[in-house]
Amino acid sequence: MGWSRKDLAQAALISSSTLHRFEKGEGLPNDGLLIDVRQAFEAASIKSIPENRGELEVEVREP
């Protein structure tokens, strides 16, 4: 896809620092953040996988 963090943040209408904290595993994202990111992906024609019951699946890894 080639998006930077800044690109995704702009598409999702969230701050880049919020997205960065989420990527670093600092706390859990709220439902609003996940919805905003999902909508940004869907606007770019990236859909969630039907096998996942249409849910956005996120894996948070420990450092």
N, C-alpha and C positions, 0 to 999 in steps of 0.2 A: 504494500500500500504506500509505503514511503512517507508516512506522516511523522513529523517530529512531535514531541510532547506539546510544544506550543501550538502546532496545527490541530491536534486533538482537543486541547483545551479551548481553542477558539471555536472549533466546530461544535463542541458540547456546551459552549457558553459558561465555562467554569474557569477558575484561575489556574494558571500553570503550576503555581505552588501547591494548590490543593491536589492536583493530579500527581505531582511529584511525591507528596507525603503518602498518598495511596500506593504509589509504585514502591516506595521504600518500606511499606508495611507498618507505617506509623498510624495505628488505629484502624478501625474498620470503616469502609465507606458507608454513608447512609443511602437509603433507597433513592433519594433524589439524585445523588451523584451517579448511581448506577443507571438510572433511567436516562439522565442527560447523555452519558457516554453511549448507551445503547442506541438512543435516537440519533446521535451523531454518526454512528456506524451504519445504521439503517438508511440515513440520508445519503450515505456514500455507497448504497446498494450492497451492504454487508449485512446479511440476515443471521439471526441465531439459528442454531442447528435444530431441526424438528425432533431429533432423537432426544434432545434435552428438554422436551416439553415446552419449547419456546422460551426458556429462561436463559438469561445471561449467566454464563458460568465463569467464575473467577477463582483462581488459585492464588493464595497468598503464601509465599515461601518464607521460611525463617532464614535469616542471614547465616 
